[in-house]
Amino acid sequence: MRNVTLDGVGPVSALGFGCASLGSRVSAATGRAAIERALAAGVTWFDVAPSYGDGGAEKILGEALRGANVAVVTKVGLVAPRRNIAKRAIGSIARPLVAAIPALRPLVKRLRPDGAQRVALDGETVRISLFQSLERLGRDSVAVLALHEPSLDDVRNPDVIAALTDLRDQGLAARIGVAGSPDVIAAARAAGLPVDVAQVANSPFARNLTALKGAPAFTVTHSVFGVAGALDALKRVARQKPEAIKALDTDDLPALLLDYAFAVNPEGVVITSNYAAGHLAANAAVASRAPDVSLVAKVDALIGAP
Ligand SMILES: NC(=O)c1ccc[n+]([C@@H]2O[C@H](COP(=O)([O-])OP(=O)(O)OC[C@H]3O[C@@H](n4cnc5c(N)ncnc54)[C@H](OP(=O)(O)O)[C@@H]3O)[C@@H](O)[C@H]2O)c1
């Protein structure tokens, strides 16, 4: 596994393990097994949030990591909706169905009654949220505390900025980040929020990394494959331009997207969802080779980028 370095944290794996589905689409037992495989493959970056896994991901991750010396990123700003017993039951029925018939996933996703809810942020909410995350994770500190899809008002709120700076000064979060759009990240910086880590969706079809402006930060990207996202879009391109794909000397489209993700972010982390054993093995293999920066222009040319 290739490592990169985040100042104030140290070497971390270039491949991050995403926990958005941990405890929702993916059961706790399946999730724990996947986390064990990831640790064995050398993954040391775990991305979680209070809202992930319908509110269950932090606890499952904490138990699975059992204090392992890894970088945990958690967030503040979104919480899981309250789910009653009936809604939980729908979740447990849907899980094996989706595992057996993956094509049902977008439908089940739509049937999920309610998504994550935004929390109105102030300094106190930020502090309490981190304390609760640490409790669920069973850790004394996290590598990064990031604002989770914050609004412009959130990132300009001096009370929020002061709380984040205090938490970093106290060592409860080694680094502060913003996971959101390039515009909001730019506004956060302009307001004096310490953006040590900028986290954005990025793929050849959504070039948010190039839209990041201002002082350099450690960059983390996600949405490499996406549900009905970049992988499906690249498959369409491959059907339309089979010769052009052949010229890239690969028919492994997921690996091409992940190679691209590392090529545009060679010094940062790329988070993927790795619950299937085959996906982790494939993604870890890509994360073990040196990024090929020349791939960026080739893929951009293939999909007709500006
Ligand atoms: N605002 C934010 O900060 C934000 C937003 C979105 C996502 N994220 C983070 O990023 C993580 C990943 O989310 P994502 O939306 O970017 O998902 P993703 O990595 O694009 O994965 C989407 C789907 O692709 C599958 N997959 C993984 N590797 C594959 C491969 N080599 N070939 C074919 N399919 C593959 C995954 O399957 P399996 O999982 O079943 O193996 C998953 O079903 C989240 O868990 C979260 O931690 C953060």
Ligand as a Chemical Component Dictionary entry (heavy atoms), coordinates in Angstrom:
data_LIG
# 
_chem_comp.id                   LIG 
_chem_comp.type                 NON-POLYMER 
_chem_comp.pdbx_formal_charge   0 
_chem_comp.three_letter_code    LIG 
# 
loop_
_chem_comp_atom.comp_id 
_chem_comp_atom.atom_id 
_chem_comp_atom.alt_atom_id 
_chem_comp_atom.type_symbol 
_chem_comp_atom.charge 
_chem_comp_atom.model_Cartn_x 
_chem_comp_atom.model_Cartn_y 
_chem_comp_atom.model_Cartn_z 
_chem_comp_atom.pdbx_ordinal 
LIG N1  N1  N 0  -19.499 14.538 1.874  1  
LIG C1  C1  C 0  -18.571 13.620 2.036  2  
LIG O1  O1  O 0  -17.608 13.798 2.750  3  
LIG C2  C2  C 0  -18.712 12.307 1.317  4  
LIG C3  C3  C 0  -19.656 12.116 0.297  5  
LIG C4  C4  C 0  -19.695 10.883 -0.350 6  
LIG C5  C5  C 0  -18.842 9.862  0.054  7  
LIG N2  N2  N 1  -17.956 10.081 1.065  8  
LIG C6  C6  C 0  -17.046 9.005  1.551  9  
LIG O2  O2  O 0  -16.604 8.228  0.456  10 
LIG C7  C7  C 0  -16.926 6.860  0.690  11 
LIG C8  C8  C 0  -17.182 6.163  -0.609 12 
LIG O3  O3  O 0  -18.405 6.643  -1.144 13 
LIG P1  P1  P 0  -18.562 6.791  -2.715 14 
LIG O4  O4  O 0  -19.919 7.317  -2.948 15 
LIG O5  O5  O -1 -17.385 7.545  -3.217 16 
LIG O6  O6  O 0  -18.529 5.262  -3.169 17 
LIG P2  P2  P 0  -17.602 4.537  -4.249 18 
LIG O7  O7  O 0  -16.244 4.271  -3.687 19 
LIG O8  O8  O 0  -17.693 5.276  -5.547 20 
LIG O9  O9  O 0  -18.343 3.109  -4.344 21 
LIG C9  C9  C 0  -19.603 2.971  -4.989 22 
LIG C10 C10 C 0  -19.861 1.522  -5.271 23 
LIG O10 O10 O 0  -18.811 1.002  -6.075 24 
LIG C11 C11 C 0  -18.437 -0.264 -5.571 25 
LIG N3  N3  N 0  -16.992 -0.504 -5.847 26 
LIG C12 C12 C 0  -15.929 -0.300 -5.051 27 
LIG N4  N4  N 0  -14.796 -0.687 -5.651 28 
LIG C13 C13 C 0  -15.147 -1.155 -6.885 29 
LIG C14 C14 C 0  -14.419 -1.708 -7.963 30 
LIG N5  N5  N 0  -13.091 -1.839 -7.922 31 
LIG N6  N6  N 0  -15.113 -2.100 -9.064 32 
LIG C15 C15 C 0  -16.460 -1.957 -9.144 33 
LIG N7  N7  N 0  -17.211 -1.428 -8.128 34 
LIG C16 C16 C 0  -16.555 -1.025 -7.011 35 
LIG C17 C17 C 0  -18.716 -0.259 -4.091 36 
LIG O11 O11 O 0  -19.017 -1.589 -3.656 37 
LIG P3  P3  P 0  -18.776 -2.204 -2.178 38 
LIG O12 O12 O 0  -18.715 -1.106 -1.190 39 
LIG O13 O13 O 0  -19.971 -3.073 -1.986 40 
LIG O14 O14 O 0  -17.508 -3.012 -2.247 41 
LIG C18 C18 C 0  -19.933 0.644  -4.013 42 
LIG O15 O15 O 0  -21.083 -0.129 -4.146 43 
LIG C19 C19 C 0  -18.125 6.913  1.632  44 
LIG O16 O16 O 0  -18.262 5.705  2.342  45 
LIG C20 C20 C 0  -17.756 8.066  2.506  46 
LIG O17 O17 O 0  -16.826 7.635  3.487  47 
LIG C21 C21 C 0  -17.859 11.272 1.690  48 
# 
loop_
_chem_comp_bond.comp_id 
_chem_comp_bond.atom_id_1 
_chem_comp_bond.atom_id_2 
_chem_comp_bond.value_order 
_chem_comp_bond.pdbx_ordinal 
LIG N1  C1  SING 1  
LIG C1  O1  DOUB 2  
LIG C1  C2  SING 3  
LIG C2  C3  SING 4  
LIG C2  C21 DOUB 5  
LIG C3  C4  DOUB 6  
LIG C4  C5  SING 7  
LIG C5  N2  DOUB 8  
LIG N2  C6  SING 9  
LIG N2  C21 SING 10 
LIG C6  O2  SING 11 
LIG C6  C20 SING 12 
LIG O2  C7  SING 13 
LIG C7  C8  SING 14 
LIG C7  C19 SING 15 
LIG C8  O3  SING 16 
LIG O3  P1  SING 17 
LIG P1  O4  DOUB 18 
LIG P1  O5  SING 19 
LIG P1  O6  SING 20 
LIG O6  P2  SING 21 
LIG P2  O7  DOUB 22 
LIG P2  O8  SING 23 
LIG P2  O9  SING 24 
LIG O9  C9  SING 25 
LIG C9  C10 SING 26 
LIG C10 O10 SING 27 
LIG C10 C18 SING 28 
LIG O10 C11 SING 29 
LIG C11 N3  SING 30 
LIG C11 C17 SING 31 
LIG N3  C12 SING 32 
LIG N3  C16 SING 33 
LIG C12 N4  DOUB 34 
LIG N4  C13 SING 35 
LIG C13 C14 SING 36 
LIG C13 C16 DOUB 37 
LIG C14 N5  SING 38 
LIG C14 N6  DOUB 39 
LIG N6  C15 SING 40 
LIG C15 N7  DOUB 41 
LIG N7  C16 SING 42 
LIG C17 O11 SING 43 
LIG C17 C18 SING 44 
LIG O11 P3  SING 45 
LIG P3  O12 DOUB 46 
LIG P3  O13 SING 47 
LIG P3  O14 SING 48 
LIG C18 O15 SING 49 
LIG C19 O16 SING 50 
LIG C19 C20 SING 51 
LIG C20 O17 SING 52 
# 
